[in-house]
Amino acid sequence: MPRGRYSLHDPHDHTPLAEEHFHCAPGPSGWRYVSQLTTPSGTEPDSASRQGTVTGSVDLTLDELGRPIRLELHAAHWQVKAAALDGVTWVRTDPTGTEATEGNVPAHAFTGTSPAFLVATARLLRLTPSADAPATRVRLVAFTDPVLAPRTLDQSWALIASETHATDNGPLTVDEYRVTALDTGEQHAVHIAGDVVLAAPGIELEHLESPPSVFT
């Protein structure tokens, strides 16, 4: 069960945004990722008293095909509960808890600032490595911070390389994806090993207590 800490920052000016303390694991029915977000002053995840102020949380469960069967997000007292149902469906609750709005769009999955969504999208697409393979288009609903406002967007993903590296814990396969925002044409690289994001815009893996899980 990988457990560790990501630091999240603005990909343009590198302003620190949060630290995400996470653990995740595959199971008989899919994969689950749970995390707690704190202010950037947080330090090692093995000492709760030294973490920054808690600002949110992520709880995502995928089925064996990579579809989101349960998603729960918290940020700034806003809450979202969502799942893949007739496309994707969600309920967003305001900070007072007095009102809730429901949404549904014909999309494939969800995305957001958490590294969990990059793993989830890669798991959903299950691409084959190829330097010249055509990219695969995917429609996602993004929940944007700090109020978890929903926004539908289109991306294309291509798995351009997959390399295996020798480590003290055995071979580690790292997949390099090229992700393109179809509304702007902006491209960026995402590096994933198993169920851990090693590098992506705005994301740095700061601490990892155990090796990434290997999906079968």
C-alpha positions as CSV (number, residue, x, y, z in Angstrom):
1,M,0.0,0.0,0.0
2,P,1.8,3.1,-1.2
3,R,1.7,5.9,1.4
4,G,3.4,9.3,1.0
5,R,3.1,13.0,0.3
6,Y,2.8,15.2,-2.7
7,S,3.4,18.9,-2.8
8,L,1.0,20.9,-5.1
9,H,2.0,24.2,-6.6
10,D,0.8,26.6,-9.3
11,P,2.4,25.1,-12.5
12,H,3.0,28.6,-13.9
13,D,4.6,30.6,-11.1
14,H,5.3,27.7,-8.7
15,T,3.3,29.3,-5.8
16,P,2.9,26.5,-3.1
17,L,-0.8,25.5,-2.9
18,A,-1.1,22.5,-0.6
19,E,0.5,19.2,0.5
20,E,-1.4,16.0,-0.1
21,H,-0.8,13.2,2.3
22,F,-2.1,10.0,0.7
23,H,-2.4,6.2,0.7
24,C,-3.8,4.0,-2.0
25,A,-4.1,0.4,-3.0
26,P,-5.6,-2.0,-5.5
27,G,-8.2,-4.4,-4.3
28,P,-10.3,-7.3,-5.7
29,S,-12.8,-4.9,-7.2
30,G,-10.5,-2.0,-8.4
31,W,-8.4,0.7,-6.7
32,R,-8.9,3.2,-3.9
33,Y,-7.1,6.4,-3.1
34,V,-7.6,8.4,0.1
35,S,-5.8,11.7,1.0
36,Q,-5.9,14.7,3.2
37,L,-4.8,18.1,2.0
38,T,-3.0,20.6,4.3
39,T,-1.5,24.0,4.0
40,P,2.0,24.1,2.5
41,S,3.6,24.3,5.9
42,G,3.0,20.6,6.5
43,T,6.1,18.4,6.8
44,E,6.5,14.6,7.1
45,P,3.2,12.6,7.0
46,D,4.4,10.4,10.0
47,S,3.8,13.3,12.4
48,A,0.3,14.7,12.4
49,S,1.2,17.4,14.9
50,R,3.7,18.8,12.4
51,Q,1.3,19.0,9.5
52,G,-0.3,22.2,8.4
53,T,-3.9,23.1,8.7
54,V,-6.3,20.6,7.0
55,T,-7.9,22.2,4.0
56,G,-9.6,19.3,2.2
57,S,-9.7,15.6,1.4
58,V,-10.1,13.2,-1.5
59,D,-11.6,9.7,-1.5
60,L,-11.7,8.0,-4.9
61,T,-12.7,4.4,-5.7
62,L,-12.4,2.9,-9.2
63,D,-13.8,-0.4,-10.4
64,E,-11.6,-2.9,-12.2
65,L,-12.1,-1.1,-15.5
66,G,-11.0,2.2,-14.1
67,R,-14.4,3.8,-13.9
68,P,-15.1,6.0,-10.9
69,I,-17.7,4.2,-8.8
70,R,-17.3,6.6,-5.8
71,L,-15.8,10.0,-5.4
72,E,-16.0,12.3,-2.4
73,L,-14.2,15.7,-2.2
74,H,-14.0,18.3,0.5
75,A,-12.5,21.8,0.1
76,A,-13.2,25.1,1.9
77,H,-16.3,23.5,3.5
78,W,-17.7,22.6,0.1
79,Q,-18.4,18.9,-0.6
80,V,-18.9,16.9,-3.8
81,K,-20.1,13.3,-4.0
82,A,-20.0,11.8,-7.4
83,A,-19.9,8.6,-9.5
84,A,-20.1,7.2,-13.0
85,L,-23.8,7.0,-13.6
86,D,-25.5,7.8,-16.9
87,G,-22.2,9.4,-17.9
88,V,-21.0,11.1,-14.7
89,T,-23.3,12.4,-11.9
90,W,-22.5,14.5,-8.9
91,V,-24.0,16.4,-6.0
92,R,-22.3,19.6,-4.8
93,T,-23.2,20.9,-1.3
94,D,-22.5,24.5,-0.2
95,P,-20.6,25.4,3.0
96,T,-23.8,26.0,5.0
97,G,-25.1,22.6,4.1
98,T,-28.5,24.1,3.3
99,E,-28.5,23.7,-0.4
100,A,-27.3,21.0,-2.8
101,T,-27.1,21.1,-6.6
102,E,-27.0,18.0,-8.8
103,G,-25.2,17.7,-12.1
104,N,-24.9,15.1,-14.9
105,V,-23.0,15.2,-18.2
106,P,-22.0,12.6,-20.8
107,A,-18.4,12.4,-19.7
108,H,-16.0,9.5,-19.0
109,A,-14.6,10.4,-15.5
110,F,-13.5,13.2,-13.2
111,T,-10.4,15.3,-12.8
112,G,-9.0,17.9,-10.5
113,T,-5.8,19.0,-8.8
114,S,-5.2,15.7,-6.9
115,P,-2.6,13.3,-8.5
116,A,-5.2,10.6,-8.0
117,F,-7.1,11.8,-11.1
118,L,-4.1,11.3,-13.3
119,V,-3.7,7.7,-12.1
120,A,-7.4,7.2,-12.6
121,T,-7.5,8.6,-16.2
122,A,-4.4,6.5,-17.1
123,R,-6.1,3.4,-15.6
124,L,-9.3,4.1,-17.5
125,L,-7.7,4.5,-20.9
126,R,-5.1,1.6,-20.6
127,L,-3.1,2.9,-23.5
128,T,-0.4,1.0,-25.4
129,P,3.1,2.5,-25.5
130,S,3.9,4.0,-28.9
131,A,5.8,7.1,-30.0
132,D,3.6,7.7,-33.0
133,A,0.2,6.2,-31.9
134,P,-2.8,8.5,-32.2
135,A,-3.9,10.1,-29.0
136,T,-7.1,9.0,-27.2
137,R,-9.7,11.7,-26.5
138,V,-11.4,11.7,-23.1
139,R,-14.1,14.0,-21.7
140,L,-13.7,14.8,-18.0
141,V,-15.5,16.8,-15.4
142,A,-13.0,18.9,-13.4
143,F,-13.8,20.1,-9.9
144,T,-11.8,23.3,-9.5
145,D,-10.5,24.7,-6.2
146,P,-11.2,26.2,-3.9
147,V,-15.0,25.8,-4.2
148,L,-15.2,22.6,-6.2
149,A,-16.9,24.2,-9.1
150,P,-17.6,21.7,-11.9
151,R,-16.3,22.3,-15.4
152,T,-16.4,19.9,-18.4
153,L,-13.2,19.7,-20.5
154,D,-11.7,17.5,-23.2
155,Q,-8.2,16.1,-23.2
156,S,-6.2,13.8,-25.4
157,W,-3.8,11.2,-23.9
158,A,-1.0,9.3,-25.5
159,L,1.4,6.8,-23.9
160,I,4.6,7.7,-25.6
161,A,7.1,5.6,-23.6
162,S,7.2,2.9,-21.0
163,E,10.6,2.2,-19.4
164,T,11.6,-0.3,-16.6
165,H,14.2,0.8,-14.1
166,A,16.1,-1.4,-11.6
167,T,15.6,-0.4,-8.0
168,D,16.4,-1.8,-4.5
169,N,12.8,-3.1,-4.4
170,G,12.8,-4.7,-7.8
171,P,12.0,-3.4,-11.3
172,L,10.0,-0.2,-11.5
173,T,8.0,0.6,-14.8
174,V,7.5,4.3,-15.5
175,D,5.0,5.3,-18.1
176,E,5.3,8.7,-19.8
177,Y,2.1,10.3,-21.1
178,R,1.6,13.3,-23.3
179,V,-1.6,15.1,-22.2
180,T,-3.1,17.8,-24.4
181,A,-5.8,20.2,-23.4
182,L,-8.0,20.3,-26.5
183,D,-9.5,23.8,-25.8
184,T,-6.1,25.4,-25.8
185,G,-3.7,23.0,-27.4
186,E,-1.4,23.1,-24.4
187,Q,0.6,19.9,-23.9
188,H,2.4,18.5,-20.9
189,A,4.1,15.3,-19.7
190,V,2.9,13.1,-16.9
191,H,5.1,10.3,-15.5
192,I,3.3,7.5,-13.6
193,A,4.7,4.4,-11.9
194,G,1.9,2.0,-11.0
195,D,-0.5,4.1,-8.8
196,V,2.0,6.8,-8.0
197,V,2.5,10.0,-10.0
198,L,6.3,10.7,-10.2
199,A,6.1,14.0,-12.0
200,A,3.5,16.2,-13.5
201,P,2.8,20.0,-13.8
202,G,2.1,21.4,-10.4
203,I,2.8,18.1,-8.7
204,E,6.0,16.8,-6.9
205,L,6.3,13.5,-5.1
206,E,8.1,14.5,-1.9
207,H,7.9,11.3,0.2
208,L,7.0,7.7,-0.5
209,E,7.1,5.0,2.2
210,S,6.6,2.0,0.0
211,P,6.9,1.1,-3.7
212,P,4.0,1.8,-6.1
213,S,1.4,-0.9,-6.5
214,V,1.6,-3.0,-9.7
215,F,-1.7,-3.3,-11.6
216,T,-2.4,-6.6,-13.1
